[in-house]
Amino acid sequence: MGIEEVLIAPRSSWQNPFVERVIGSLRRECLDQIIIWNERSLYRHLRRYLAYYHNWRTHLSLDKDAPVARAAQPPACGTIVAVPHVGGLHHHLRTASCLIVAVAAAEPRRTRSSGVVHP
């Protein structure tokens, strides 16, 4: 077939198509849309974006599903609300009553005696 394997140079991200795709997504979907004040701000925004990317963003390779699969929500759950991510830069949609149940389950518990937060 005349196909030859071409190895990329070590530490040459510009020669790796997978790394190029991730860097391009980071730039287009996050860094081009916000103002970075300092290194701490950059890391905070990148952590938030990566959490969104790995939990909520749809991917074509996963048949337009997120890496963490979500259950279908019936229309009987109530009105649809947008839940912001990355400081409101991106959103995902949920039904309002299902969102209230999820938030209540995620809130930390406090004990009366010590005031310690338990997950």
C-alpha positions in Angstrom: 0.0 0.0 0.0 3.0 2.3 0.2 2.2 3.5 3.8 5.1 4.2 6.0 5.0 4.9 9.8 6.5 8.3 10.7 7.6 8.6 14.3 7.3 12.0 16.1 10.2 13.6 17.8 10.2 13.4 21.6 8.4 16.3 23.4 7.1 17.6 20.1 3.4 18.2 20.8 2.9 20.0 17.4 3.6 16.7 15.7 1.0 14.7 17.7 -2.6 15.2 16.3 -4.2 14.2 19.6 -2.3 16.8 21.6 -3.0 19.4 18.9 -6.7 18.7 19.1 -6.8 19.1 22.9 -4.8 22.3 22.8 -7.0 23.7 20.1 -10.1 22.9 22.1 -8.7 24.5 25.2 -7.9 27.7 23.2 -11.1 27.9 21.2 -13.6 26.9 24.0 -11.9 28.5 27.0 -8.8 30.6 26.8 -10.0 32.8 23.8 -13.2 33.7 25.7 -11.8 34.8 29.1 -9.3 37.2 30.6 -6.4 35.6 32.4 -5.1 37.8 35.2 -2.2 35.7 36.5 -1.0 32.1 36.8 -3.4 31.2 39.6 -6.3 32.5 37.5 -5.1 30.4 34.5 -5.0 27.2 36.6 -8.4 27.9 38.2 -10.0 28.3 34.7 -8.2 25.3 33.3 -9.3 23.1 36.2 -12.9 24.2 35.8 -12.8 23.7 32.0 -11.3 20.2 32.3 -13.9 19.2 34.8 -16.6 20.4 32.4 -14.8 18.7 29.5 -14.6 15.4 31.2 -18.0 15.4 32.8 -20.5 17.3 30.7 -19.1 18.2 27.2 -20.4 16.0 24.4 -17.9 14.2 22.2 -18.5 13.0 18.6 -16.4 9.9 19.2 -18.9 8.9 22.0 -21.9 9.4 19.7 -22.5 12.9 21.1 -22.6 11.7 24.7 -20.4 12.9 27.6 -17.6 10.7 29.0 -19.7 10.3 32.2 -22.9 9.0 30.8 -26.1 10.8 31.9 -29.5 9.2 32.5 -32.4 10.4 30.4 -34.7 12.7 32.3 -38.4 12.4 31.7 -40.4 15.5 30.9 -42.4 15.0 34.1 -39.4 16.2 36.1 -40.3 19.8 35.5 -39.0 22.8 33.6 -35.6 22.8 32.0 -32.9 25.0 33.5 -29.3 25.8 32.3 -26.6 24.9 34.8 -23.4 27.1 34.3 -19.9 25.7 34.1 -16.5 27.5 33.8 -18.0 30.7 35.3 -21.0 30.7 33.0 -18.9 30.2 29.8 -20.6 26.8 29.1 -23.9 25.3 30.3 -25.6 22.0 30.4 -29.4 21.5 30.6 -31.3 19.7 33.4 -34.8 19.6 34.6 -35.4 21.8 37.7 -36.7 19.1 40.1 -33.9 16.7 39.2 -31.4 19.4 39.8 -32.8 20.1 43.3 -32.5 16.5 44.3 -28.9 16.3 42.9 -27.9 19.5 44.8 -29.4 18.3 48.1 -27.5 15.0 47.8 -24.2 16.8 47.1 -24.4 19.2 50.1 -22.1 18.4 52.9 -23.5 17.4 56.3 -22.4 19.2 59.5 -22.4 17.6 63.0 -23.7 19.6 65.9 -20.9 18.8 68.3 -17.8 19.5 66.3 -19.0 21.6 63.3 -16.9 19.3 61.0 -18.1 18.9 57.5 -18.6 15.3 56.3 -18.9 14.4 52.7 
